[in-house]
C-alpha cells in the first residue's frame, strides 16, 4: 500500500539535479526519496496532453532518463483511458484541461480501467482548490507546467515509489490526510467494481446491519441465494465478517 508521504519539492536546474524543499534557501539539498530496491525495468509512462508540442517537450525531458520509458501518448482524457487499459503504464502524466476528456474525469475513470496506474497531473494552475480536486479525483501528484522541465523526472520517481508529489506545498498533515482518504476510497470503489449489481447491494445492506433473511426479503430472493451471494463476495474480495463489509462500504462512501 502506498506510504502516502508528501514531497513538496522544487528541483534545481537539471533533470537529475538536487532538490530542495519549497520555501527553503539553497544549501544542503537532499535528493527526492528513491526506493531502495533496484528496478529490473524502467517506469512505464503515458503522456497525455492535447498539445503535441507540450507532449514533445515532456518526452524530451524524459529522453535521457534510463529509469523512465514513455510507452505512449494521448491527446485527451478519453484516449488516455482507452490507451492505459491496453498499455498498463505505471505513471500517467496528464494535463487537466483538454477538449477531448478533461484530466479529472479521466483520472476517475482510470480507477476502473487501469487501477494500478498512478496519475501525475501537470497543469498551469497553482490554486489550492485545484490541488484538492486533483487529490480527491485520485491523482498521486500535482506539478506546475512552468517547472515541469526541472521537476518532472523526480515527480515521476516519487509517484512511482508510492508517495504523493505536490507543489505548491500544502500543510503536510492536510495533504497526507486527503491523499490517504482518497486512496482508500478509490481502492474500495475499484473492489466494488469487481462485484455484480446484486453482490454490491448485499455488501451495502450487510454493512447497514441487515441479516440474511432481511436482505432476502428486500431483494425478493431466498436466504440461500443471499448466502451464495456472500460466498461469491468472499471469494472475490475476501470479506468474511460484517466488519469487513462495513469497512469496505464506508471506504467506498456508500453508507451516506
N, C-alpha and C positions, 0 to 999 in steps of 0.2 A: 504494500500500500504506500502511496506517495507520502513523503515526510511532511509535505506542505510547508516547508520553510520558505520565507520570503526573502528575495535577494534584490534590494533596490540599488542596482549598480549603475555607474556611469563609466563607460570604457574610456581609457586614454587612447590616443591615436594608434591605429594598427589593429587588425582583426584579432590578433592573439596577444595584444599588449596587456599590461597590468590593468586592473580595475580598481576604482576607489568608491567607497560608499558615498551616496548622494549627500551633498551638503558639507562634506569634509574637505579640508585643504589637501592638496597633493603632498605626499610624503611617503610614509610606509603604506604601500598599496597592495593589499592582499589580492591574490587572484580569485576569480569566481570558483566556487567549490566544484570539484570533479569527483566522480565515483572512483573508488579505489580499484575496482575490478577493471581488468583490461578487456575492452570490447573486441570481439572477433570480426565484426563488420562495422562499417560506418553507419551513422544515424541516417535513416531514410527520411528525406524531407520533401514535402509537396509545397510548391509556391502558388499562392492564389491572389491575384490582383487583376483588375480589369484593364490596367495599362501595361502593354507589353514592355515599354521602356523601364517601368518600375520592376517588373519581373526580371528583366535582363540585368538591371543593377543589383538586385538581390542575389541573383545567380553568380554574378561577378564577385560579390563579396565572399561567397562561399566556395568559389572555384578552387582556391589554394588551400583549403582546409581538408586534410585527409580524414578527419573524424566525421565528416558530413558528406553525404552524396544526395544530389537533387534527383528524385526519381520521376518527377512530373511537374507540369504547370497547368493551371486552370485560370480562366478569365472571369469566373463568377462563382457564387456560392453553390448553385445547382450543379454545375460541372464538378466542383470540388467534392461534393458529397458522393457523386457517382464514381469519380476517379479514386477517391480514398477507399471506397468499398472494394475496389479492384486491386489497388496497389498496396493498401495497408501501410501507409507511411507512419513512422513513429512520431514525427512532428509535422504539423501543418502550419506554415507561416501565411497568415491570411489578413487581408485588408478588411475594414469594417463596412465601408460604403461602396457597394458595387451594384450596378443596374440589374445584373442577371443573378439575383440572390444575394442579400446582404450577409455580412460576416457573422452577425449574431444568430440569425436564423439558421445559417449553415452550421454553426458551432453546435446548436441544439440538436440539429438533425444528425450530426456526426456521432452523437452518443449512441445511436442505434446502428447507423450504417457502418461505423468504424470505431467502436468504443475504446479500442486500445490506442487510437491516435490522439496525441496531445496537441492542442491548438495554442499557437502563439499569435496574438493579434498585433498587427503593425498598423498604426494609424497616426494621422496628423494631430489628433486631439490629445490634449494633456488634461482634460477635465476629469475631476474626481468622479463625477457621475458616470462618465463613460467607463471608467475602470470598474466601478461597481457592476455595471451591466455586463461587462466582459467576464468578470469572475462569476457572476450569477448564471451566465449562459453556459459556463463550464470550461472556459478557456483557462489555460495554465500560465499565461503570461501576457504582458502588455508592453509594447515598445513603440516609441515615437519614431515616425518616419525620418525626422531630421537627424536622429542619432543612429539609425539602423546600420550605416556603414561602419560604425565603430563598435556597436553592441550586439549585432545580430548573432555572431558566432557564439559569444558567451551566453546569450539568451537561449539559444537552441540547446546548448550543452546543459544548462541549468534545468530547463524544462524536461529534456530527455532523461535527466537523472531523477525526475520525480518531484522536483521542487517547483516553486512558483516565482516567476520573474516579473517584477512590476517596476515601472518608472513612469511618472514621478512617484516617489515613495509615499505610501500611506503609513500611518502608525502600524507597526508590525502586528500588534495584537488584533487590530481591526481586520487587516488584510488576511492574516492567518486564519482567523475565525471564519471569515466569509469563504475563504478557499476551502477550508475543511468541511463546512456545511454544504458548499456547492458540490464538492467531490462526492460526499456521501449520498446526496440527493441524486446526482447523475448515475452513480453506481447502482443505487436501488432501483431507479427507473429502468435502467438497462436490464436488470434482473427481471423486473416485471414484464418487460417486452418479450421475454422468453416463454411466458405463460400464455395460455389461451384466454379468451374473454371470461369463460366460466371460472377458470382457475384464479384469475385476478380478482374476481368477485368474491370467491371463497377466502382469499387472503384478507381482503378488507373486512368481510363480515366476521371472520375468526378474530381478527385484531380488535374488532369492536365488542367482542365478548360473546358472540352467539355460538351455541354448541351445534353439533351435527344435525339433530332434528330441527332446530330452529332455522338453520341455513337451508335445509331441505325444503321446509315449508315455504320459505321466502322465495326460493328458486323454482319450486314446483318439481323437485326431484326427490328420490328416496335418500334415506340416511346412508345406505350402502353406496349410492352414487357419490355422495359427499365424501365418504371415506376413500373411495377410489380416487377422487379428485385430489384429496390431500396427499395420498400416496404418490401421485404424479408430481405434485408440487415438491414433495420431499426428495424425489429422485432428481428433479431438475435443479433445485436450489438448496437442498439440504435443510429445509425447515422442519423441525421435529417438535418444537414446543410452541405454545401460544405466544410466549415472549419473543420467539423468533419472528412470528407473524406481526406482532406489534412493532418490533424494531424496524422491519422492512417497510411496513405501511407508513410509519412515522417518517422514516428517512426519505421515502418517495413522496411525502407530503400528500397522502391520500386520506387522512383522517380529519381534515379540516371541515 
